[in-house]
Amino acid sequence: MSAVKIIDAGPFTSVQDEGRYGFQRYGMAPAGAMDEVAYRLGNLILGNDPGAASLEFTLKGPRMELLQETTLVITGGKCVITVNGKQSFSIYEPVNLKAGDQVDVGWITEGARGYLAFIGGLDIPLVMQSHSTYLRGKVGGFEGDRLKGGETLSTFASQGSPGRALPENRWPSYKNPFEIDVIMGPQTDYFTEEGIKTFLSETYQVSDAADRMGYRLTGPEIMHVDKADIISDGIPLGAIQVPGHRQPIILMKDRQTTGGYPKIATVASYEIYRLGQAKPGDYLSFNKVSLQEAKEKREQHKKWYNELVTCVQKPEQKQKHFRLTINDKSYHVSIKEVD
């Protein structure tokens, strides 16, 4: 068990995990890490439980002082990390630090979000089966809010041991512009043919109003057949609404559970982690895929992710087994080979 004091939290840092599922019927947003790949890799590298709580930071990471010895890892967007004022280690690299060390996580130069995981995971209470912060509802995380500086966070005692750093040539890429696969619908019939053509052929920019709830985009107008209203229905992750102002909005992890605007398309599930790394000013274009193509690409994504898992997992120790007989008593003995 260890503890850390947050000196400066950065622009937006909050506690997140895999998300709060099973409560949308009560109006509760799932929340959770915007880039699940980077979040999960952090816990894998440290040998944590898959759903251990981590810090998600946006654009720049926190500055903090370690109050006890610990091991941590930073994943996600590329950034410079210093310890006691000197550049020290890279993202996707587990590092052991001692009490009194000051860590400063710099501005992200590729992507928008990073993840700071501690061995054992953050000791944050579960609310509706999740540690995640849902800011608008003031639910979960550290007192239901983003970190502001001055907080002291504790971790659980570690049950595992760190694995290996992810080689730089295997780091996920978050380069701007982003081409995103989408499945059309469910309310495509609310848009004109020209409107659909515009959506699929033009480029849109992430506006300054983008946040964890949704990305408001700016670009050519997408025309409706008639009104831009429907009877409110459920909002899936990655749904792309087009309200009356004819500009698309992509709904993300802190999205509302229902909405009354037509959805022209839905982002394919395997693209969400990349989309979670888009920042204001970045450009998006949309590529239409069929349901079958999306299933095939999802399998390719799973294969790619499993290869990353293999890269960071600690190699299994080889064991040799023997049966020994001493004074007419039989014993089973296992010997592990260590590096």
Secondary structure by P-SEA (a helix, b strand, c coil): cccccccccccbbbbbcccccccccccccccccccaaaaaaaaaaaccccccbbbbbccbbbbbbbcccccccccccbbbbbccccccccccbbbbbcccbbbbbcccccccbbbbbcccccccccccccccccccccccccccccccccbbbbbccccbbbbbcccccccccccccbbbbbbcccccccccaaaaaaaacccccccccccccbbbbbccbbbbcccccccbbbbccbbbbbccccbbbbbcccccccccccccccccccaaaaaaaccccbbbbbbbbcaaaaaaaaaaaaaaaaaaaaacccccbbbbbbbbbcccbbbbbbbbbcc
